[in-house]
Amino acid sequence: MVVGDIATGTDVLVIGAGPGGYVAAIRAAQLDLDVTLVEKETYGGTCLNHGCIPSKAFVTASSIAHDAREGEAMGIHADPAVDMKGMRSWKDDVVDQLTGGVEKLCKANGVNLVEGRAEFADANKVRVAHGGEGQGSESIEFEHAVVSTGSRPVQIPNFEFDGEHVLSSRDALALETLPESLVVVGAGYIGMELGTVFAKLGTDVTVVEMLDGALPGYEDDVARIVRKRAESLGIDFHFGEAAQGWEPAGEGITVRTEDADGEVSEFGAEKVLVAVGRTPVTDTLDLEAAGVETDERGFVPTDDRARTNVEHVYAVGDVAGEPMLAHKAMKEGHVAAEHIAGEPAALDHQSIPAAVFTDPEIGTVGLTEAEAEEEGFEPVVGTMPLRASGRALTLDDTDGFVRLVADGPSGFVLGAQIVAPEASELVAEVGLAIEMGATLEDVAATVHTHPTLSEAVMEAAANAQGHAIHTLNR
């Protein structure tokens, strides 16, 4: 049936049902605004469908397989078989539960759901092309709009994603058979997470990176621990080499790299995974029609209320720039909705945590010691190595540390860098401390459960004050 071009209106139009979009839509509806949410694919965006959730499902499954093989020191002997189809089916069930939940929550909160691809016609109207032949289109006029269209993987020259030989991160999470060998291009957080997953499942993994080390953006002592653990899993790193191209070779491929001196190397594998970053999806919206500006990388600059240069048009999530994290998108969506409704709301980027789900995990929040110095603080630092943690010993996982950074004169906690199992969870305590304006004394005086990894946060705070019990003070 041809629906044709019909016209509707709404208080708030949200484009994209990822973590930023659906949060903005639900919160705006809770504040009694009429809300329309347009999504062209599936609810939950990249995070729920092709990113955070499926990748962390694989992280969990691969760790179970790996730990079972490595449990001999604990008296456990096992030789687990990896059923990739079964693993993918379990992962898909997890994804389906969450994406279905998002749709139900939107409907339960009174959000109008529209399927299709939105494109601005002017500063107060979009046209939505519905999917499928003969499904027509519609125009939607709005008082306010929230752009939340997310991001897509970056392609590099000569490595066009084909889902067979050249994989994006999305392709890698949809594999039905485990590759015997894999070249990963890029040693950032996506490449390191997925490289670790496949190495734990039994794939022979080679990582090539054009920079001099893994995990750029993280301090050397943080990245070094993760890289060494990855090497212990059998991952073969080649730094300072740029991927130049690939060609079929037998039943697999050969990836060609070149270093700064022009020396060429070749790596054979079954497949190649290209994980060199993500780029915002802003090229399909015709933002110019609405007068919304983008920067040279395609991101939409916003203020601390998530507003673009056009005051009634907001941008949240990956399209609004770094850090491209789901929890940052959710917060921005929340702030945008409340500001549209006239509520007092603003973004505070100081305590946005970041996590990398490698082995061990990385969790960071706030300032590093160097950043604190640059901002004029007189930082003090306290550290707790995991080898002194009773809980880490019982987990047989003692590589890493908890490091707290605070302002010396006031004692206010400024940041943390954590390399540890469950670092993604541990870092939340420090984020709360920063948000609440807690001091080192507050953290050190808080009784923590024993034996837990969280004791390391308490001990690091005590260490910064020179009265740690379980480690030598500086």
C-alpha positions as CSV (number, residue, x, y, z in Angstrom):
1,M,0.0,0.0,0.0
2,V,1.3,3.4,-0.8
3,V,1.2,5.6,2.2
4,G,2.0,8.8,0.3
5,D,3.4,12.0,1.7
6,I,1.5,13.0,4.8
7,A,2.3,15.8,7.3
8,T,2.4,15.6,11.1
9,G,3.7,17.7,13.9
10,T,5.5,17.2,17.2
11,D,7.0,19.1,20.1
12,V,10.3,17.2,20.0
13,L,11.6,15.2,17.1
14,V,14.4,12.7,17.9
15,I,16.4,11.3,15.0
16,G,18.1,8.0,15.9
17,A,17.1,5.5,18.6
18,G,20.5,4.8,20.1
19,P,21.5,5.4,23.7
20,G,21.4,9.2,23.3
21,G,18.2,9.3,21.2
22,Y,15.9,6.9,23.1
23,V,17.0,8.4,26.5
24,A,16.2,11.9,25.1
25,A,12.8,10.7,23.8
26,I,11.7,8.9,26.9
27,R,12.8,11.8,29.3
28,A,11.1,14.4,27.1
29,A,7.9,12.3,27.1
30,Q,8.1,12.0,30.9
31,L,8.2,15.8,31.0
32,D,4.8,15.9,29.2
33,L,6.2,16.8,25.8
34,D,4.8,15.3,22.6
35,V,7.7,13.3,21.2
36,T,8.3,11.5,17.9
37,L,11.3,9.2,17.5
38,V,12.5,8.3,14.0
39,E,14.7,5.2,13.5
40,K,15.8,3.7,10.2
41,E,17.0,0.4,11.4
42,T,16.7,-1.2,14.9
43,Y,16.1,0.3,18.3
44,G,19.2,0.6,20.6
45,G,21.6,1.9,17.9
46,T,25.2,0.7,17.5
47,C,25.6,0.2,21.2
48,L,22.9,-2.4,21.7
49,N,23.0,-4.0,18.2
50,H,26.6,-3.9,16.9
51,G,28.9,-2.5,19.6
52,C,28.9,-2.4,23.4
53,I,26.5,-5.2,24.2
54,P,27.4,-7.8,21.6
55,S,31.1,-7.2,22.0
56,K,30.9,-7.5,25.8
57,A,28.9,-10.7,25.4
58,F,31.8,-12.1,23.4
59,V,34.3,-10.8,26.0
60,T,32.4,-12.8,28.6
61,A,32.2,-16.0,26.5
62,S,35.8,-15.9,25.4
63,S,37.0,-15.4,29.0
64,I,35.0,-18.4,30.1
65,A,36.7,-20.5,27.4
66,H,40.1,-19.1,28.2
67,D,39.8,-19.4,32.0
68,A,38.7,-23.0,31.7
69,R,41.8,-23.9,29.7
70,E,44.1,-22.0,32.1
71,G,42.7,-23.3,35.4
72,E,45.2,-26.0,36.0
73,A,47.0,-24.0,38.7
74,M,43.7,-24.1,40.6
75,G,43.3,-27.8,40.0
76,I,40.8,-27.5,37.2
77,H,41.5,-29.4,34.0
78,A,39.3,-28.7,30.9
79,D,39.5,-28.5,27.2
80,P,36.4,-26.5,26.1
81,A,35.2,-26.5,22.5
82,V,34.0,-23.2,21.0
83,D,30.7,-23.4,19.2
84,M,30.7,-20.0,17.3
85,K,27.1,-20.5,16.1
86,G,26.0,-21.2,19.7
87,M,27.9,-18.2,21.0
88,R,26.4,-15.9,18.4
89,S,22.9,-17.2,19.1
90,W,23.3,-16.5,22.8
91,K,24.7,-13.0,22.0
92,D,21.8,-12.4,19.7
93,D,19.3,-13.3,22.4
94,V,20.9,-10.8,24.8
95,V,20.7,-8.1,22.1
96,D,17.1,-9.0,21.3
97,Q,16.0,-8.7,24.9
98,L,17.6,-5.2,25.2
99,T,16.4,-3.8,21.9
100,G,12.9,-5.1,22.5
101,G,13.0,-3.5,25.9
102,V,13.9,-0.1,24.4
103,E,11.0,-0.2,22.0
104,K,8.6,-1.2,24.9
105,L,9.9,1.6,27.1
106,C,9.4,4.2,24.4
107,K,5.9,3.0,23.8
108,A,5.1,2.8,27.5
109,N,6.2,6.4,27.9
110,G,4.1,7.6,25.1
111,V,6.8,8.2,22.5
112,N,5.5,8.1,18.9
113,L,7.7,5.7,16.9
114,V,8.3,6.2,13.2
115,E,10.4,3.9,11.0
116,G,12.4,5.5,8.2
117,R,15.3,7.7,7.3
118,A,15.0,11.4,8.3
119,E,16.4,14.3,6.3
120,F,16.0,18.0,7.2
121,A,13.9,20.0,4.8
122,D,14.4,23.3,6.8
123,A,15.0,24.4,10.4
124,N,11.6,23.1,11.6
125,K,10.8,20.2,9.3
126,V,12.1,16.8,8.2
127,R,11.1,14.4,5.6
128,V,11.1,10.8,6.5
129,A,11.5,8.2,3.8
130,H,9.9,4.9,4.9
131,G,11.7,1.7,4.1
132,G,10.5,-0.7,1.5
133,E,9.1,-0.3,-1.9
134,G,5.9,1.8,-2.0
135,Q,6.0,2.7,1.6
136,G,6.1,6.4,0.8
137,S,7.3,9.3,3.0
138,E,6.0,11.8,5.4
139,S,6.9,15.3,6.6
140,I,7.2,16.1,10.3
141,E,7.2,19.6,11.7
142,F,8.9,20.1,15.0
143,E,9.5,22.7,17.7
144,H,12.7,21.1,18.8
145,A,14.9,18.4,17.3
146,V,17.5,16.1,18.8
147,V,20.0,14.6,16.3
148,S,21.3,11.2,17.5
149,T,22.4,9.3,14.5
150,G,25.5,7.8,15.9
151,S,28.6,6.7,14.0
152,R,29.9,4.1,11.6
153,P,33.3,2.3,11.3
154,V,36.0,4.1,9.4
155,Q,37.2,2.5,6.2
156,I,40.7,2.9,5.0
157,P,42.0,2.9,1.4
158,N,42.2,-0.6,-0.2
159,F,40.3,-2.2,2.7
160,E,36.6,-1.9,1.7
161,F,34.5,-3.9,4.1
162,D,33.0,-7.0,2.3
163,G,32.0,-9.0,5.4
164,E,34.0,-12.0,4.0
165,H,37.7,-11.2,3.9
166,V,37.7,-7.6,5.2
167,L,35.7,-7.2,8.4
168,S,34.4,-4.2,10.3
169,S,33.8,-4.6,14.0
170,R,30.1,-5.2,13.2
171,D,31.1,-8.0,10.8
172,A,33.4,-9.6,13.3
173,L,30.6,-9.8,15.9
174,A,28.3,-11.6,13.3
175,L,30.8,-14.4,12.4
176,E,29.3,-17.9,12.4
177,T,32.6,-19.7,12.3
178,L,35.8,-19.0,14.2
179,P,38.6,-17.9,11.9
180,E,41.8,-19.8,12.4
181,S,43.8,-16.6,11.9
182,L,43.1,-12.9,11.9
183,V,45.0,-9.7,11.2
184,V,43.7,-6.8,13.2
185,V,44.5,-3.3,11.7
186,G,44.5,-0.9,14.6
187,A,45.5,-1.2,18.3
188,G,43.0,1.2,19.7
189,Y,40.4,0.1,22.2
190,I,38.2,-1.7,19.6
191,G,41.1,-3.5,18.0
192,M,42.5,-4.5,21.4
193,E,39.1,-5.7,22.8
194,L,38.2,-7.8,19.7
195,G,41.8,-9.0,19.2
196,T,41.8,-10.3,22.8
197,V,38.4,-11.9,22.3
198,F,39.5,-13.9,19.3
199,A,42.9,-14.8,20.8
200,K,41.1,-16.2,23.9
201,L,38.8,-18.2,21.6
202,G,41.8,-19.8,19.9
203,T,42.4,-17.7,16.8
204,D,45.9,-16.8,15.8
205,V,45.9,-13.0,16.0
206,T,48.3,-10.5,14.5
207,V,47.9,-6.7,15.3
208,V,49.4,-4.1,13.0
209,E,49.4,-0.5,14.1
210,M,50.8,2.6,12.4
211,L,51.6,4.3,15.7
212,D,54.4,3.3,18.1
213,G,52.2,1.5,20.7
214,A,48.8,0.2,21.7
215,L,45.9,2.2,23.1
216,P,46.9,5.7,22.2
217,G,45.4,8.2,24.6
218,Y,46.2,6.1,27.6
219,E,49.3,6.5,29.8
220,D,52.2,4.2,29.0
221,D,52.1,2.2,32.2
222,V,48.4,1.6,31.7
223,A,48.7,0.5,28.0
224,R,51.9,-1.6,28.8
225,I,50.1,-3.9,31.2
226,V,47.3,-4.6,28.7
227,R,49.7,-5.1,25.8
228,K,51.9,-7.6,27.8
229,R,48.8,-9.6,28.8
230,A,47.7,-9.6,25.1
231,E,51.2,-10.9,24.2
232,S,50.9,-13.6,26.8
233,L,47.7,-14.7,25.0
234,G,49.7,-15.1,21.8
235,I,48.9,-11.8,20.0
236,D,51.7,-10.8,17.7
237,F,52.1,-7.0,17.6
238,H,53.7,-5.0,14.8
239,F,53.9,-1.2,15.6
240,G,55.0,1.6,13.2
241,E,53.5,-0.2,10.2
242,A,50.7,1.2,8.1
243,A,48.3,-1.3,6.3
244,Q,48.6,-0.8,2.6
245,G,46.5,-3.4,1.0
246,W,45.5,-7.1,0.8
247,E,45.1,-9.8,-1.8
248,P,43.6,-13.3,-1.8
249,A,46.1,-16.1,-1.0
250,G,44.8,-19.6,-1.2
251,E,41.8,-19.9,1.1
252,G,42.9,-16.8,3.0
253,I,44.4,-13.4,2.4
254,T,47.8,-11.6,2.6
255,V,47.9,-8.2,4.3
256,R,50.6,-5.9,3.2
257,T,52.1,-3.2,5.5
258,E,54.8,-0.6,5.2
259,D,56.9,1.2,7.8
260,A,58.3,4.7,7.8
261,D,61.5,3.5,6.0
262,G,59.5,2.0,3.2
263,E,60.1,-1.6,4.3
264,V,57.2,-3.8,3.3
265,S,55.9,-6.7,5.4
266,E,53.3,-9.3,4.6
267,F,51.0,-11.2,7.0
268,G,48.9,-14.2,6.0
269,A,45.6,-14.8,7.7
270,E,42.1,-16.1,7.0
271,K,40.5,-12.6,7.5
272,V,41.4,-9.0,8.3
273,L,39.6,-6.9,10.8
274,V,39.9,-3.1,10.3
275,A,39.4,-1.3,13.6
276,V,40.8,2.2,13.2
277,G,38.1,4.3,14.6
278,R,34.5,5.6,13.9
279,T,33.1,8.5,12.1
280,P,29.9,10.4,12.8
281,V,26.8,9.7,10.7
282,T,25.9,13.3,9.8
283,D,26.2,13.1,6.0
284,T,22.7,11.6,5.4
285,L,20.7,14.3,7.3
286,D,21.1,17.4,5.1
287,L,22.0,19.4,8.2
288,E,22.7,22.4,6.0
289,A,19.0,22.7,5.3
290,A,18.4,23.3,9.0
291,G,21.4,25.6,9.2
292,V,23.3,23.2,11.6
293,E,27.1,23.5,11.3
294,T,29.6,20.6,11.4
295,D,33.3,20.6,11.9
296,E,35.9,19.4,9.5
297,R,35.5,15.8,10.7
298,G,31.7,15.9,10.4
299,F,30.9,16.2,14.2
300,V,28.3,18.7,15.3
301,P,29.7,21.2,17.9
302,T,27.4,21.6,20.9
303,D,27.4,23.7,24.1
304,D,26.9,22.4,27.7
305,R,23.2,22.0,27.1
306,A,23.8,19.8,23.9
307,R,22.5,22.7,21.7
308,T,24.0,23.2,18.2
309,N,24.5,26.6,16.6
310,V,20.7,26.5,15.9
311,E,19.2,26.9,19.3
312,H,16.2,24.6,18.9
313,V,18.3,21.8,17.4
314,Y,20.3,19.6,19.7
315,A,22.9,16.9,19.0
316,V,23.8,14.0,21.4
317,G,26.0,11.0,21.4
318,D,28.7,10.2,18.8
319,V,27.6,12.9,16.4
320,A,28.4,15.5,19.1
321,G,32.1,14.4,19.2
322,E,34.5,12.7,21.6
323,P,34.3,10.8,23.8
324,M,32.2,8.4,21.7
325,L,30.7,6.5,24.6
326,A,27.2,5.3,25.2
327,H,27.0,6.6,28.8
328,K,28.1,10.0,27.6
329,A,25.3,9.9,24.9
330,M,22.7,8.9,27.5
331,K,23.7,11.8,29.7
332,E,23.6,14.2,26.8
333,G,20.1,12.9,25.8
334,H,18.9,13.4,29.3
335,V,20.3,17.0,29.4
336,A,18.8,17.9,26.0
337,A,15.3,16.7,27.0
338,E,15.3,18.5,30.3
339,H,16.6,21.7,28.7
340,I,13.9,21.6,26.0
341,A,11.3,21.2,28.8
342,G,12.7,24.2,30.6
343,E,14.3,22.3,33.4
344,P,17.8,23.3,34.8
345,A,20.2,20.9,33.2
346,A,23.8,21.1,32.0
347,L,26.6,18.7,31.1
348,D,29.6,18.2,33.4
349,H,32.3,16.3,31.4
350,Q,34.7,16.2,34.4
351,S,33.4,12.9,35.8
352,I,32.6,11.0,32.6
353,P,34.4,7.6,33.0
354,A,35.9,5.5,30.2
355,A,36.4,1.8,30.1
356,V,38.2,-0.6,27.8
357,F,37.2,-4.3,28.2
358,T,40.5,-5.8,27.5
359,D,42.3,-8.3,29.8
360,P,42.8,-6.7,32.3
361,E,40.2,-4.0,31.9
362,I,41.0,-0.3,32.0
363,G,38.9,2.2,33.8
364,T,39.6,5.9,33.9
365,V,37.8,9.0,35.0
366,G,38.8,12.7,35.6
367,L,42.4,13.9,35.4
368,T,45.7,12.2,35.2
369,E,48.6,13.6,37.2
370,A,50.0,15.4,34.2
371,E,46.6,16.9,33.3
372,A,46.1,18.0,36.9
373,E,49.4,19.9,36.8
374,E,48.5,21.5,33.5
375,E,45.3,22.8,35.0
376,G,47.2,24.4,37.9
377,F,46.6,21.9,40.7
378,E,49.3,20.6,43.0
379,P,48.5,16.9,42.5
380,V,49.2,14.1,44.9
381,V,49.0,10.5,43.8
382,G,48.3,7.3,45.6
383,T,48.7,3.8,44.1
384,M,47.7,0.3,45.1
385,P,49.3,-2.5,43.1
386,L,47.0,-5.5,42.6
387,R,49.7,-7.9,43.7
388,A,49.0,-6.6,47.2
389,S,45.3,-7.3,46.9
390,G,44.0,-10.4,48.6
391,R,41.0,-10.6,46.2
392,A,43.2,-10.2,43.1
393,L,45.3,-13.2,44.4
394,T,42.2,-15.3,44.8
395,L,41.2,-14.4,41.3
396,D,44.7,-15.3,40.1
397,D,44.7,-12.0,38.4
398,T,47.3,-9.6,39.9
399,D,48.5,-7.5,36.9
400,G,47.5,-3.9,37.3
401,F,46.9,-1.2,39.8
402,V,44.6,1.5,41.1
403,R,45.9,5.0,41.0
404,L,44.1,8.0,42.5
405,V,45.0,11.6,41.6
406,A,43.9,14.4,44.1
407,D,44.6,18.0,44.7
408,G,47.3,18.2,47.4
409,P,46.2,21.3,49.4
410,S,42.5,20.4,49.5
411,G,42.6,16.7,49.1
412,F,39.7,16.7,46.5
413,V,39.8,13.7,44.3
414,L,40.5,14.7,40.7
415,G,40.8,11.4,38.8
416,A,41.8,7.8,38.6
417,Q,43.5,5.3,36.3
418,I,42.7,1.7,37.0
419,V,44.0,-1.4,35.3
420,A,42.4,-4.4,36.9
421,P,39.7,-7.1,36.6
422,E,36.4,-5.3,36.8
423,A,38.0,-1.9,36.4
424,S,34.9,-0.8,34.5
425,E,33.0,-1.2,37.7
426,L,35.7,0.0,40.1
427,V,36.0,3.4,38.4
428,A,32.4,4.3,39.2
429,E,33.3,4.8,42.9
430,V,35.9,7.4,41.9
431,G,33.4,9.1,39.5
432,L,31.0,9.4,42.4
433,A,33.8,10.8,44.6
434,I,34.6,13.5,42.0
435,E,30.9,14.3,41.4
436,M,30.3,14.7,45.2
437,G,33.5,16.7,45.9
438,A,34.9,13.9,48.1
439,T,38.4,14.1,49.5
440,L,41.1,11.4,49.8
441,E,40.2,11.2,53.5
442,D,36.5,10.5,52.6
443,V,37.5,7.6,50.4
444,A,40.2,6.2,52.7
445,A,37.8,6.4,55.7
446,T,35.0,4.6,54.0
447,V,34.9,1.0,55.1
448,H,35.1,-1.3,52.1
449,T,34.1,-5.0,52.0
450,H,36.9,-7.5,52.4
451,P,38.1,-9.2,50.4
452,T,37.1,-7.2,47.3
453,L,38.9,-5.4,44.6
454,S,37.3,-2.2,45.7
455,E,39.6,-2.2,48.7
456,A,42.3,-1.1,46.3
457,V,40.5,2.2,45.8
458,M,40.5,2.8,49.6
459,E,44.2,1.8,49.9
460,A,45.2,4.0,47.0
461,A,43.5,7.0,48.8
462,A,45.4,6.1,52.0
463,N,48.6,5.7,50.1
464,A,48.2,9.2,48.7
465,Q,48.0,10.5,52.3
466,G,51.0,8.5,53.5
467,H,49.2,6.0,55.7
468,A,48.5,3.0,53.6
469,I,48.6,-0.3,55.6
470,H,49.0,-2.9,52.9
471,T,51.5,-1.2,50.7
472,L,54.7,0.9,51.3
473,N,53.9,4.6,51.4
474,R,55.8,7.0,49.2
